[in-house]
């Protein structure tokens, strides 16, 4: 299927009387050149399936259908968009499945019939971070994730120690995946334009990601450490052992959380009491 053969997205929006809903943090990408670039950055998919959350009118969906993905599964909470997405599915030769539902509650393995899958999405602003945490720490692990966030959130996901954006989200993301910002988008790229810039992050799983129990411990440690980020670790981690915990993990107790790398936090998580 070629997106160029389909009606322009603006015509689709007008035909269905669709507008962005602020309650869902919706901002549409209608420029096919932009969505095709995101799809290229996300691939190749090697014939595996792709899940897209919050497709809206289907701008990115069209670009994904031009890739080597075997199947594109879109999960849309806003039922206003279901008819236009089903129209697109009718043109997609059986490669597009439309699911009406909340991505925070969806069972991804069931959507993919137990097979592997990637996630590519212009995430709704109000649920982007919870969805990322779900895919990082849940039982289902995507083959890759290429996700658009507000620029501030994207920077936090990929931040390295020593910069102000470095925090819990970056540590957990980078403990599980290699994370890097691959594209910046100004507000004018969207309809309607948001008040902030956006960026696309690509996350590729590490060969040996932490086990679920270690990730739970990492969440506790980072919550304590970054919850009082101006304090030295011997103070911020006192509920978990303070100096004794730092000594067991070979981490400087006089350091602050923002300078400890992911490996250091993983050692702290391993040494922390359950």
QUIFENJO-V497236 format. One record per residue. N is the residue number from 1. RES is the residue in one letter. SS is DSSP state (H for helix, E for strand, L for the rest). PHI is phi in degrees with one decimal (999 if undefined). D_LAST is the distance of its C-alpha to the last C-alpha in whole Angstrom. Layout:
# QUIFENJO-V497236
N:RES:SS:PHI:D_LAST
N:RES:SS:PHI:D_LAST
This chain:
# QUIFENJO-V497236
1:X:L:999:52
2:X:L:-107.8:53
3:X:H:-62.6:52
4:X:H:-63.5:55
5:X:H:-86.0:57
6:X:L:-97.2:55
7:X:L:-60.4:56
8:X:L:-56.5:55
9:X:H:-61.0:52
10:X:H:-62.8:54
11:X:H:-66.8:56
12:X:H:-62.4:53
13:X:H:-61.7:52
14:X:H:-67.2:55
15:X:H:-62.4:56
16:X:H:-98.2:53
17:X:L:61.7:53
18:X:L:-99.4:50
19:X:L:-136.5:48
20:X:L:-65.9:45
21:X:L:-109.5:43
22:X:H:-61.7:41
23:X:H:-61.1:39
24:X:H:-100.6:37
25:X:L:62.4:37
26:X:L:-87.5:40
27:X:L:-144.2:42
28:X:E:-91.6:44
29:X:L:-101.5:45
30:X:L:-105.4:48
31:X:L:-81.4:49
32:X:H:-65.1:49
33:X:H:-63.6:49
34:X:H:-71.3:46
35:X:H:-67.6:44
36:X:H:-65.1:46
37:X:H:-64.7:44
38:X:H:-61.3:41
39:X:H:-62.6:41
40:X:H:-65.6:42
41:X:H:-64.7:39
42:X:H:-80.3:37
43:X:L:-89.3:39
44:X:L:-77.7:40
45:X:L:-103.8:38
46:X:L:52.8:40
47:X:L:75.6:41
48:X:L:-95.0:38
49:X:E:-82.1:37
50:X:E:-128.4:36
51:X:E:-105.4:34
52:X:E:-120.9:36
53:X:E:-104.3:34
54:X:L:65.3:37
55:X:L:-69.8:40
56:X:L:58.4:42
57:X:L:-75.7:46
58:X:L:100.0:45
59:X:H:-62.4:45
60:X:H:-69.3:43
61:X:H:-57.4:43
62:X:H:-58.5:46
63:X:H:-65.7:45
64:X:H:-65.6:43
65:X:H:-71.1:45
66:X:L:-87.9:47
67:X:L:-88.9:45
68:X:L:-86.6:44
69:X:L:-63.5:41
70:X:L:-71.6:42
71:X:L:-151.9:41
72:X:E:-116.4:40
73:X:E:-111.9:38
74:X:E:-106.1:38
75:X:E:-117.1:36
76:X:E:-124.3:38
77:X:L:-82.6:37
78:X:L:-86.4:40
79:X:H:-65.7:43
80:X:H:-59.5:46
81:X:H:-90.8:45
82:X:H:-61.0:45
83:X:H:-59.3:49
84:X:H:-68.8:49
85:X:H:-69.5:46
86:X:H:-68.2:48
87:X:H:-61.5:51
88:X:H:-65.0:49
89:X:H:-60.3:48
90:X:H:-66.0:51
91:X:L:-98.6:52
92:X:L:-102.3:49
93:X:L:54.0:51
94:X:L:78.7:48
95:X:L:-94.3:45
96:X:E:-119.3:44
97:X:E:-114.6:42
98:X:E:-106.6:41
99:X:E:-118.0:38
100:X:E:-90.6:39
101:X:L:172.4:35
102:X:L:-95.7:32
103:X:L:-63.3:30
104:X:L:-67.5:27
105:X:L:-110.8:27
106:X:L:-74.0:29
107:X:L:-98.4:28
108:X:H:-61.2:29
109:X:H:-57.1:29
110:X:H:-66.6:32
111:X:H:-62.9:34
112:X:L:-101.6:34
113:X:L:53.6:35
114:X:L:82.3:32
115:X:L:-86.2:33
116:X:L:-74.0:32
117:X:E:-161.6:32
118:X:E:-110.8:32
119:X:E:-119.9:32
120:X:E:-134.6:35
121:X:E:-162.1:35
122:X:E:-88.7:36
123:X:L:-69.3:33
124:X:L:-56.2:34
125:X:L:-56.6:33
126:X:L:-81.9:32
127:X:L:-130.5:29
128:X:H:-59.1:29
129:X:H:-67.2:25
130:X:H:-59.3:24
131:X:H:-66.1:25
132:X:H:-60.5:24
133:X:H:-61.8:21
134:X:H:-58.2:21
135:X:H:-75.6:23
136:X:H:-78.4:20
137:X:H:-113.0:17
138:X:L:-80.8:19
139:X:L:-70.0:20
140:X:L:-92.3:23
141:X:L:-114.5:24
142:X:L:-66.4:27
143:X:L:-65.1:29
144:X:E:-160.4:30
145:X:E:-132.8:30
146:X:E:-125.6:33
147:X:E:-129.6:32
148:X:E:-100.2:34
149:X:E:-128.6:33
150:X:E:-56.4:34
151:X:H:-53.3:35
152:X:H:-61.0:32
153:X:H:-70.5:30
154:X:H:-57.5:31
155:X:H:-64.0:31
156:X:H:-67.8:27
157:X:H:-62.0:26
158:X:H:-101.3:28
159:X:L:-64.7:28
160:X:L:-102.7:27
161:X:L:-56.0:26
162:X:L:96.8:28
163:X:L:-111.8:30
164:X:L:-64.9:29
165:X:L:-75.0:28
166:X:L:-70.8:25
167:X:L:-166.7:22
168:X:H:-56.3:19
169:X:H:-62.2:21
170:X:H:-67.0:23
171:X:H:-63.3:19
172:X:H:-66.3:18
173:X:H:-60.1:21
174:X:H:-81.5:22
175:X:H:-70.0:19
176:X:H:-97.0:20
177:X:E:-135.8:24
178:X:E:-79.8:27
179:X:E:-125.9:28
180:X:E:-150.9:31
181:X:E:-77.1:34
182:X:E:-113.3:37
183:X:E:-164.2:39
184:X:E:-108.3:40
185:X:E:-129.4:42
186:X:L:-74.6:44
187:X:H:-59.0:44
188:X:H:-68.1:48
189:X:H:-73.5:46
190:X:L:-109.6:45
191:X:E:-127.0:47
192:X:L:-73.5:47
193:X:L:-66.5:46
194:X:L:-72.9:42
195:X:L:-84.4:42
196:X:L:-130.8:40
197:X:L:-76.5:40
198:X:E:-127.2:38
199:X:E:-152.0:36
200:X:E:-104.9:35
201:X:E:-114.0:32
202:X:E:-105.7:32
203:X:E:-123.4:28
204:X:E:-117.6:28
205:X:E:-59.0:25
206:X:L:-72.9:24
207:X:L:-58.3:25
208:X:L:-130.3:22
209:X:L:-67.5:19
210:X:L:-59.8:15
211:X:L:-69.2:14
212:X:H:-54.0:13
213:X:H:-65.1:9
214:X:H:-67.3:9
215:X:H:-64.9:12
216:X:H:-62.0:9
217:X:H:-65.2:7
218:X:H:-61.8:11
219:X:H:-63.2:12
220:X:H:-65.7:10
221:X:H:-64.7:11
222:X:H:-68.8:14
223:X:H:-61.5:15
224:X:H:-69.8:14
225:X:H:-67.3:16
226:X:H:-87.7:19
227:X:H:-66.8:19
228:X:L:-132.5:21
229:X:L:-65.1:22
230:X:L:-81.8:25
231:X:L:-89.5:23
232:X:E:-67.5:22
233:X:H:-60.0:18
234:X:H:-60.7:18
235:X:H:-92.1:19
236:X:H:-65.8:17
237:X:L:-97.5:14
238:X:H:-55.9:15
239:X:H:-62.6:12
240:X:H:-105.2:9
241:X:L:130.6:11
242:X:H:55.1:15
243:X:H:-62.9:17
244:X:H:-64.5:15
245:X:H:-64.7:12
246:X:H:-61.7:16
247:X:H:-63.9:17
248:X:H:-64.9:15
249:X:H:-97.0:15
250:X:L:56.7:19
251:X:L:-123.1:19
252:X:L:-62.8:21
253:X:L:-69.2:20
254:X:L:-89.4:23
255:X:L:-81.5:23
256:X:E:-99.5:23
257:X:H:-56.3:20
258:X:H:-66.9:24
259:X:H:-106.0:24
260:X:L:-87.1:21
261:X:L:-78.2:22
262:X:H:-61.5:19
263:X:H:-60.6:19
264:X:H:-64.1:18
265:X:H:-66.6:15
266:X:H:-65.5:14
267:X:H:-65.4:14
268:X:H:-62.4:12
269:X:H:-65.0:9
270:X:H:-66.8:9
271:X:H:-86.2:9
272:X:L:-69.8:6
273:X:L:-67.0:4
274:X:L:-80.5:0
